[in-house]
Each structure stands twice: as structure tokens, then as C-alpha cells.
């Protein structure tokens, strides 16, 4: 039997997920239903990707085996209350709304639904997202695997206990912003030394990309990889000392902690 998946909300994150599903061939485009209150974006996606537009929120709810709610956090609880009569306990309901915990989602529903809370990040837009999934007790092991497949189609995904979602926000959800600041700072340093800005951005961004790939593919400790670059009395150790003197590690640790604490307050 053909399975269908519905997307309520088709902004940048929704589009990234839809493209990932189509490219990975997990779903055929026609089996992906979409709805958004802003109809021009729906029309554009239907034309570009061949997905199926839903006639309305209720139609989307009734025709989808799995539903991904990619909406603003303040919208989700009331939306679920409005749709609760159209949702069934056989469906898997996935929320990517930051700060909305599973308990809040369950309270908005009238029955014991299968609920998955997901914290993705924006690199999903280029197929390199990192997503954390937390499921309620109604989600079966096979359903967990299916949801992991969905989010692995545009990057990597892991199951975590919900109490770790705040840490996930700090280390991956918000972290692209820190990385962009680091790339910008690297490029600024190169510009200060005379390199053209666009060239500096390419050198900085590719270096970050390659370094991250080294961590993932070699499985070596980041400190070991750092030592491979750091020759005695060389340029790298001079630079590393400056970063240590300026509190680089502490600043990053504090940033992760600040984002995590903020997410706790939002929850």
C-alpha cells in the first residue's frame, strides 16, 4: 500500500524536507501532500516539484499517513486542537516547532496519538542537516525507523531522549549561526592580510567543510586531528595560543549553554 506524507507549512525547512524525500526516493512527489496558509508558495512547489496540494488543513489531515507540522511554535497547539477531530491514532504526527514539548502537543489532542518532536537545522537546505528525534510512548520501533529515514534523507538524524533536546538546540539547532560567524571572522582575517573577500570566504568555508568531514569520516578525536596540524614551533600553535588566550573555547561553551537555557525557557 502506498504511504502518503503531509506537510503543514512549506517554508524553507518544509521545502528542504520535501526535496530530500523526493531526491532520496523515499516518497514519490505525488504522494507528498502540502498545505500552507500562503497559497503562492504552495502553487510554486506544486509546479516545481510535482507534489500534491491539499484542499485545506482538514483534507491534509485526513489523507496523510504521516504529517509534519513545520509551523511557528505559537501556532502549533491551537492548530492541533482545531484538527484533532480529523487526526487518527494510526497517524504519526511530527513537529519541528522549536520549544514545543511532547507534553504540550499531547495536551492539544483528544486521543493517544503517535507524536515525534524533531529539532532539525538549516543545513538541511543543502542536504546536510542534523536532526534530533524524540518520540512518545505510542510510537513503535518500526515507526521510529521510518521517521529516522525521513530525516536522514536530507542529512543525519538520531533518536534522543526529550530532555536532551535543549542541548541539541545549543550544539546543532542554533550552531550554524556560530559557524557562519567563525567563517566570516576567518575571512576577515584573510582580508586583513590582503586576500580578496570572495576568495577569502571560499577558503574559509571549504576549510570548515573539510575539517568537519575529517571528524565524521576518520572518527578521530578532534583534539587528535588538531595535533596533526599543529607542528612544534609552527604557525598553527601560535594561532591556537591566541585563541586560547582570548577564551575561544569558553566563549563557544557559553554560547551552547545560553542557547540551551533559552530553549528551556521557551518550552
C-alpha positions in Angstrom: 0.0 0.0 0.0 1.3 3.4 -1.0 2.0 5.7 2.0 1.4 9.4 2.0 3.1 12.2 3.9 1.6 15.6 4.5 3.4 18.9 5.2 1.6 21.6 7.0 3.9 24.6 6.4 6.2 24.9 3.4 8.8 27.5 4.3 12.5 26.9 3.9 12.6 24.0 6.3 9.5 22.4 4.8 10.8 22.8 1.3 14.2 21.3 2.3 12.5 18.2 3.8 10.2 17.8 0.7 13.2 18.0 -1.7 15.1 15.5 0.5 12.3 13.0 0.4 11.9 13.2 -3.4 15.7 13.0 -4.1 16.1 10.0 -1.9 13.1 8.4 -3.5 11.5 7.6 -0.1 8.3 9.1 -1.4 7.1 9.9 -4.9 6.3 13.5 -5.4 2.5 12.8 -5.9 2.3 11.1 -2.5 3.5 14.2 -0.7 0.6 16.5 0.2 1.3 20.1 1.1 -0.7 22.9 2.7 0.3 26.4 3.6 -1.8 29.5 4.6 0.3 31.4 2.0 -1.0 29.8 -1.3 1.6 31.3 -3.7 4.3 29.1 -2.1 2.1 26.0 -2.5 1.5 26.8 -6.1 5.2 27.3 -6.7 6.1 23.9 -5.1 3.4 22.1 -7.0 4.8 23.5 -10.2 8.4 22.9 -9.4 8.4 19.6 -7.6 5.1 17.9 -8.7 3.8 17.5 -5.1 0.0 17.3 -4.4 -1.8 20.4 -2.9 -4.3 19.7 -0.2 -7.7 21.4 -0.4 -7.3 22.6 3.2 -5.9 21.6 6.7 -8.6 19.0 7.2 -8.1 17.5 3.8 -4.3 17.2 4.5 -5.0 15.6 7.9 -7.4 13.0 6.5 -5.3 12.0 3.5 -1.8 11.7 5.2 -0.4 8.7 6.9 2.4 10.8 8.4 2.1 14.6 9.0 5.0 17.0 9.5 4.0 20.3 11.2 6.6 22.9 10.1 4.9 25.9 11.7 5.8 28.6 14.2 5.8 27.4 17.8 2.9 29.7 18.9 0.7 28.3 16.0 1.0 24.6 16.8 -1.1 24.0 19.9 -4.2 25.8 18.6 -3.7 24.2 15.2 -3.7 20.7 16.7 -6.8 21.4 18.7 -8.6 22.6 15.6 -7.5 19.4 13.6 -7.9 16.9 16.5 -11.1 15.5 15.1 -9.5 14.9 11.7 -6.5 13.1 13.1 -6.3 9.4 13.9 -4.2 7.4 16.3 -2.7 5.4 13.4 -1.0 8.5 12.0 2.5 9.7 13.1 2.5 13.4 13.9 5.8 15.1 13.6 6.5 18.6 15.0 9.6 20.7 14.1 8.3 23.6 16.1 11.1 24.8 18.4 10.3 24.9 22.1 7.0 22.9 21.9 7.5 19.8 24.0 5.7 16.5 23.6 3.5 17.0 26.6 2.1 20.3 25.2 1.4 18.5 21.9 -0.4 15.6 23.6 -2.5 18.1 25.7 -3.7 19.7 22.4 -5.0 16.4 21.1 -8.1 14.4 22.1 -6.7 10.9 21.8 -3.4 9.0 22.4 -1.6 9.9 19.2 1.8 9.0 18.0 3.9 12.1 18.5 7.5 12.8 17.4 9.3 16.0 18.3 12.2 16.9 16.0 14.9 19.6 16.2 16.4 20.0 12.7 18.8 22.7 11.5 19.1 24.9 8.4 21.9 22.9 6.6 19.0 20.6 5.7 18.5 23.1 2.9 21.7 21.7 1.2 21.1 18.1 2.3 23.5 18.2 5.3 21.1 18.8 8.2 21.5 17.3 11.7 18.2 16.4 13.3 17.3 15.0 16.8 14.2 13.0 17.3 12.3 12.4 20.5 9.2 10.1 20.4 6.3 9.5 22.8 5.4 6.0 24.0 2.8 5.5 21.3 5.4 5.4 18.5 6.5 1.9 17.6 10.1 0.8 16.9 9.3 0.4 13.2 7.7 3.8 13.1 10.8 5.3 14.7 12.9 3.8 11.9 10.6 5.3 9.3 10.9 8.8 10.8 14.6 8.4 11.0 14.6 7.5 7.3 12.7 10.7 6.5 15.2 13.0 8.3 18.3 11.0 7.1 17.1 11.8 3.6 18.4 15.4 3.9 21.4 14.9 6.3 21.8 12.8 9.5 19.3 12.1 12.3 19.5 10.4 15.7 17.0 9.4 18.4 17.5 11.2 21.7 15.6 11.4 25.0 13.5 14.6 25.1 15.5 16.0 28.0 18.4 16.3 25.6 16.6 18.5 23.1 17.8 21.7 24.8 21.4 20.5 24.4 20.7 19.7 20.8 19.5 23.3 20.2 22.8 24.6 21.6 25.1 22.2 19.7 23.3 21.9 16.3 19.9 23.8 16.1 21.4 27.3 16.7 25.0 26.3 16.0 25.0 27.1 12.2 24.9 30.8 13.3 28.1 30.3 15.3 29.8 28.6 12.4 28.8 31.3 10.0 30.3 33.9 12.4 33.5 31.8 12.5 33.7 31.6 8.7 33.1 35.4 8.5 35.9 36.0 11.1 38.3 33.7 9.3 37.6 35.6 6.0 38.0 39.0 7.7 41.4 37.9 8.9 42.4 36.9 5.4 41.1 40.2 4.0 43.2 42.0 6.6 46.2 40.2 5.1 45.3 41.3 1.6 43.1 38.5 0.2 40.0 39.4 -1.9 36.8 38.9 0.2 35.0 36.4 -2.0 38.2 34.3 -2.3 38.6 34.5 1.5 35.0 33.2 2.0 35.7 30.3 -0.2 39.0 29.4 1.5 37.3 29.7 5.0 34.1 27.8 4.1 35.9 24.9 2.4 38.3 24.6 5.3 35.4 24.3 7.7 33.6 21.8 5.5 36.7 19.7 5.1 37.5 19.8 8.8 34.0 18.7 9.7 34.2 15.8 7.2 37.5 14.7 8.7 35.9 14.4 12.2 32.9 12.5 10.8 34.8 10.1 8.5 38.0 9.4 10.5 36.2 9.1 13.8 39.3 10.5 15.4 39.0 12.8 18.4 39.0 16.5 17.3 42.0 17.1 19.6 44.0 14.4 17.8 43.1 16.0 14.4 44.1 19.4 15.8 47.5 17.9 16.9 48.1 16.6 13.3 48.1 20.2 12.1 50.0 21.7 15.0 53.7 21.4 14.4 56.2 22.3 17.2 57.1 26.0 16.9 54.9 26.4 13.9 52.3 28.8 12.7 49.3 26.8 13.9 50.4 26.6 17.5 50.9 30.3 17.5 47.3 30.8 16.3 46.0 28.2 18.8 47.6 30.1 21.7 45.9 33.3 20.6 42.5 31.5 20.5 43.2 30.1 24.0 44.3 33.5 25.3 41.1 35.1 24.0 38.8 32.5 25.6 37.7 30.8 22.4 36.7 27.5 23.9 34.9 29.2 26.8 33.0 31.5 24.5 31.7 28.6 22.5 30.8 26.5 25.5 28.9 29.5 27.0 27.1 30.1 23.7 25.9 26.5 23.6 24.8 26.7 27.2 23.0 30.1 26.6 21.0 28.7 23.6 20.1 25.5 25.6 18.9 27.6 28.6 16.8 29.8 26.3 15.1 26.8 24.7 14.2 25.6 28.2 12.5 28.9 28.9 10.6 28.6 25.6 9.5 25.1 26.5 
